[in-house]
Amino acid sequence: MITAEQIKNKFGACYIADDLTYKMGIDLRFSAHLALRFKDLVVLETCTGGGFSAISLARYASHVYTVEIDKSRMQVAKRNAKIAGVDQKITFINDDVLQIDFRKAIPKIESAFLDPDWADRGKNHIYRFINSNTQPPSDVLLCAIMSITPNITLIQPPYINSEEFNHLPPHECEQLYLGKSHELYCLHFGELIKFTGTSRYIV
């Protein structure tokens, strides 16, 4: 059972989180680092979860529109945004991100932060980007959102063979580390690229 102290240490405050949202939420030290790239932009975020990335984004972005298919998770994320004092900068949308007509739902999207669910599927599970097995599929999601904005950050599990990213448009492949532990791949596209190629961020 996750304790309030563990939640505070990972996300920065005494937010609401169950075991799954705690496990899947991005550590504040990473989400704050990534959110800096979205300064003053209107951001579409997908797969809200407990709302922790949306909170970090809202501290820098002009506004965040976040989409979550699970209504109960969305309600928790709303409560967490209120605890953080950024709820007025976040619009919550309870829907399937692959089914939304964004041009009607959100008139102006300047960038996107995509963090599909890649929860542990067991010790023999093999993570993929091509024919992705995240939820929603990372490759399908990226293609869909690229038709809306070129300025995208896509979060990926550290277990994927990075050669699966080689066919993608020019991007920065940022590797995020906690000490010596590789925790995430972050693929940055468009104006969110600092430089094309591989970079590393270590906490």
C-alpha positions as CSV (number, residue, x, y, z in Angstrom):
1,M,0.0,0.0,0.0
2,I,1.4,3.4,-1.1
3,T,1.9,5.8,1.8
4,A,1.3,9.6,1.8
5,E,5.0,10.1,2.3
6,Q,5.9,8.1,-0.8
7,I,3.4,10.0,-2.9
8,K,4.8,13.3,-1.6
9,N,8.4,12.2,-2.3
10,K,7.6,11.2,-5.9
11,F,5.1,13.9,-6.9
12,G,5.8,16.8,-4.6
13,A,2.7,17.0,-2.5
14,C,0.2,14.9,-0.6
15,Y,-1.9,14.0,-3.7
16,I,-4.4,11.2,-4.1
17,A,-2.9,8.1,-5.7
18,D,-3.5,4.3,-5.8
19,D,-0.8,1.8,-6.4
20,L,-1.2,1.9,-10.2
21,T,-1.2,5.7,-10.6
22,Y,1.7,5.9,-8.2
23,K,3.7,3.3,-10.2
24,M,2.8,4.9,-13.6
25,G,3.1,8.6,-12.7
26,I,6.3,10.3,-13.8
27,D,8.6,11.4,-10.9
28,L,8.3,15.2,-10.3
29,R,12.0,15.7,-11.0
30,F,11.4,14.4,-14.6
31,S,8.0,15.9,-15.2
32,A,9.2,19.4,-14.1
33,H,12.3,19.1,-16.3
34,L,10.1,18.1,-19.3
35,A,7.5,20.7,-18.6
36,L,10.0,23.5,-19.2
37,R,9.9,22.7,-22.9
38,F,6.2,23.7,-22.9
39,K,6.6,27.2,-21.5
40,D,3.7,29.5,-22.6
41,L,2.3,26.9,-25.0
42,V,-1.2,25.4,-25.2
43,V,-0.6,21.7,-24.5
44,L,-2.6,18.6,-25.3
45,E,-1.8,15.9,-22.8
46,T,-3.0,12.3,-23.1
47,C,-3.6,9.6,-20.6
48,T,-4.0,11.9,-17.5
49,G,-3.8,9.2,-14.9
50,G,-3.5,10.8,-11.5
51,G,-2.8,14.2,-13.1
52,F,0.8,14.5,-12.0
53,S,2.3,15.4,-15.4
54,A,-0.7,17.7,-16.1
55,I,0.1,19.6,-12.9
56,S,3.8,20.0,-13.9
57,L,2.8,21.1,-17.4
58,A,0.3,23.6,-16.0
59,R,3.0,25.4,-14.0
60,Y,4.7,26.5,-17.2
61,A,2.2,26.1,-20.1
62,S,-0.4,28.7,-21.1
63,H,-3.1,26.0,-20.7
64,V,-3.3,22.2,-20.6
65,Y,-6.0,20.1,-22.1
66,T,-5.8,16.6,-20.8
67,V,-7.6,13.5,-22.1
68,E,-8.4,10.4,-19.9
69,I,-10.6,7.5,-21.0
70,D,-11.2,6.4,-17.4
71,K,-13.7,8.6,-15.6
72,S,-12.7,7.6,-12.1
73,R,-9.0,8.5,-12.8
74,M,-10.1,11.8,-14.3
75,Q,-12.0,12.7,-11.1
76,V,-8.9,11.9,-9.0
77,A,-6.7,14.0,-11.4
78,K,-9.1,16.9,-11.0
79,R,-8.8,16.7,-7.2
80,N,-5.0,16.6,-7.4
81,A,-5.0,19.6,-9.7
82,K,-7.1,21.5,-7.1
83,I,-4.7,20.5,-4.3
84,A,-1.8,21.8,-6.5
85,G,-3.7,25.1,-7.1
86,V,-3.5,24.7,-11.0
87,D,-7.0,23.5,-11.7
88,Q,-7.9,26.7,-13.5
89,K,-5.1,26.1,-16.0
90,I,-6.3,22.5,-16.9
91,T,-9.3,21.4,-18.9
92,F,-10.2,17.8,-18.3
93,I,-11.7,15.7,-21.1
94,N,-13.2,12.3,-20.4
95,D,-12.9,10.6,-23.8
96,D,-10.9,8.2,-26.0
97,V,-8.0,10.3,-27.4
98,L,-8.1,8.4,-30.7
99,Q,-11.8,9.2,-31.2
100,I,-11.8,12.9,-30.6
101,D,-12.2,15.5,-33.3
102,F,-9.6,17.9,-31.8
103,R,-10.3,20.7,-34.3
104,K,-13.8,21.0,-32.8
105,A,-13.1,20.1,-29.2
106,I,-9.9,22.3,-28.8
107,P,-9.6,25.2,-31.2
108,K,-5.9,25.8,-30.6
109,I,-3.3,23.1,-29.8
110,E,0.3,24.2,-30.0
111,S,2.0,21.1,-28.6
112,A,1.3,17.7,-27.1
113,F,2.6,15.6,-24.3
114,L,1.9,11.9,-24.9
115,D,2.3,9.4,-22.1
116,P,0.5,6.1,-23.1
117,D,0.0,3.4,-20.4
118,W,2.8,0.9,-20.4
119,A,2.1,-0.8,-17.1
120,D,4.1,-3.9,-16.4
121,R,2.5,-6.8,-18.2
122,G,4.6,-9.6,-16.6
123,K,8.2,-10.7,-16.7
124,N,8.0,-12.2,-20.2
125,H,6.3,-9.1,-21.7
126,I,8.3,-7.5,-24.6
127,Y,7.7,-3.8,-25.0
128,R,7.5,-2.5,-28.6
129,F,7.1,0.8,-30.4
130,I,6.4,-0.5,-33.9
131,N,3.1,-2.4,-33.6
132,S,3.0,-0.9,-30.1
133,N,1.5,-2.7,-27.2
134,T,1.0,0.4,-25.0
135,Q,-2.5,1.7,-24.4
136,P,-3.3,3.5,-26.6
137,P,-0.6,2.2,-29.1
138,S,2.2,4.7,-29.1
139,D,2.9,4.5,-32.8
140,V,-0.8,5.0,-33.7
141,L,-1.2,7.8,-31.1
142,L,1.9,9.6,-32.4
143,C,0.7,9.5,-36.0
144,A,-2.7,10.8,-35.0
145,I,-1.4,13.7,-33.0
146,M,1.2,14.6,-35.6
147,S,-1.7,15.6,-37.9
148,I,-2.6,18.2,-35.3
149,T,0.8,19.6,-34.1
150,P,4.4,18.8,-35.0
151,N,5.5,19.8,-31.4
152,I,5.3,16.6,-29.5
153,T,6.9,14.8,-26.6
154,L,6.3,11.1,-26.4
155,I,7.1,9.1,-23.3
156,Q,8.3,5.5,-23.9
157,P,9.4,2.7,-21.6
158,P,13.1,2.2,-21.2
159,Y,12.8,-1.4,-22.3
160,I,12.1,-0.7,-26.0
161,N,15.0,-1.2,-28.4
162,S,15.7,2.4,-29.5
163,E,16.4,1.2,-33.0
164,E,12.6,1.1,-33.3
165,F,12.6,4.9,-33.3
166,N,15.0,5.2,-36.3
167,H,12.3,5.5,-39.0
168,L,10.6,8.5,-37.2
169,P,10.9,12.1,-38.4
170,P,13.8,14.1,-37.0
171,H,13.7,14.0,-33.2
172,E,15.6,14.2,-30.0
173,C,15.7,10.9,-28.1
174,E,16.2,12.0,-24.5
175,Q,17.1,9.3,-21.9
176,L,16.0,10.0,-18.4
177,Y,18.0,8.4,-15.5
178,L,17.6,8.2,-11.8
179,G,21.3,7.7,-10.9
180,K,22.4,4.8,-13.1
181,S,18.8,3.5,-13.7
182,H,17.4,4.3,-17.1
183,E,13.8,5.2,-16.3
184,L,12.3,6.6,-19.5
185,Y,12.8,7.5,-23.2
186,C,11.4,10.9,-24.2
187,L,11.1,11.5,-27.9
188,H,10.8,15.2,-28.7
189,F,9.6,16.5,-32.1
190,G,9.2,19.9,-33.8
191,E,10.0,23.0,-31.8
192,L,10.5,20.9,-28.6
193,I,13.8,19.5,-30.0
194,K,16.9,21.1,-28.4
195,F,19.1,19.2,-30.9
196,T,18.5,16.2,-33.1
197,G,20.0,13.0,-31.8
198,T,20.4,11.4,-28.4
199,S,20.6,13.3,-25.1
200,R,20.6,12.3,-21.4
201,Y,19.1,13.8,-18.3
202,I,20.3,12.4,-14.9
203,V,18.8,13.1,-11.5
